Amino acid sequence: MVIACDGLWDVLTNSVEDTLLIGDDSIQSDELVELAYQRWKQEWDFIKPMSAYVNYDNMNTETQKFTRCDDISVCTWIGEISP
């Protein structure tokens, strides 16, 4: 089980790799914190719609790098719940 704040969830994607990573029982919270921190420091392709309504034919893309990252809190737990 992974419990985390948006500092982790905002930099994960719906990719197979990220899904498998979160589901991996051997991953520890400090590893997820480091992953999130590295992703906050990377360049991102930001896609912004030209209007309030998302029109995928009319998108504007820019590359950006955050100067600061969000707070990152992660807790992992592996075990069983007793009835």
C-alpha positions in Angstrom: 0.0 0.0 0.0 1.3 3.4 -0.9 0.0 6.5 0.8 1.4 9.8 -0.5 0.6 13.5 -0.9 0.3 15.2 -4.3 4.1 15.8 -4.4 4.3 12.2 -5.5 1.0 11.7 -7.3 1.3 14.9 -9.5 4.5 13.6 -11.1 3.4 10.0 -11.8 1.8 9.1 -15.1 -0.7 6.4 -16.2 2.1 4.6 -17.8 2.6 0.9 -17.4 6.1 1.6 -15.8 4.6 3.9 -13.1 1.7 1.5 -12.4 4.1 -1.4 -12.0 6.4 0.7 -9.8 3.6 1.6 -7.4 2.4 -2.0 -7.3 5.9 -3.4 -6.5 6.0 -4.6 -2.9 9.8 -4.2 -2.8 9.8 -0.5 -3.4 10.3 1.6 -0.3 9.1 5.0 0.5 12.5 6.7 0.3 12.9 5.4 -3.3 9.5 6.9 -4.2 10.5 10.2 -2.6 13.7 10.3 -4.6 11.8 9.4 -7.8 9.4 12.2 -7.2 12.2 14.7 -6.4 14.0 13.8 -9.6 10.9 14.2 -11.7 10.1 17.6 -10.1 13.6 18.7 -11.3 13.2 17.4 -14.9 11.9 19.3 -17.9 8.2 18.8 -18.6 6.2 19.1 -21.8 3.2 21.2 -20.6 0.1 21.0 -22.9 -2.3 23.8 -22.4 -5.6 24.1 -24.2 -6.3 27.3 -26.1 -9.6 27.7 -24.3 -11.4 26.6 -21.2 -12.8 23.7 -23.2 -10.2 21.0 -24.1 -9.9 20.7 -27.8 -7.2 18.2 -28.6 -6.9 19.6 -32.2 -6.0 23.0 -30.8 -3.3 22.5 -28.2 -0.3 24.7 -27.4 2.7 22.9 -25.9 5.7 24.4 -24.1 8.6 22.9 -22.3 9.0 24.1 -18.7 11.2 23.3 -15.7 10.0 24.0 -12.2 12.3 26.1 -10.1 10.8 24.6 -6.9 9.2 21.3 -6.1 6.1 20.5 -4.1 6.4 18.8 -0.7 6.8 15.1 -1.0 5.4 12.7 1.6 5.3 8.9 1.1 4.4 6.0 3.3 4.6 2.3 2.2 3.1 -0.7 4.0 3.3 -4.4 3.3 1.5 -6.8 5.5 -1.8 -8.4 6.3 -4.8 -7.1 8.1 -6.1 -9.3 10.9 -9.8 -9.8 11.1 
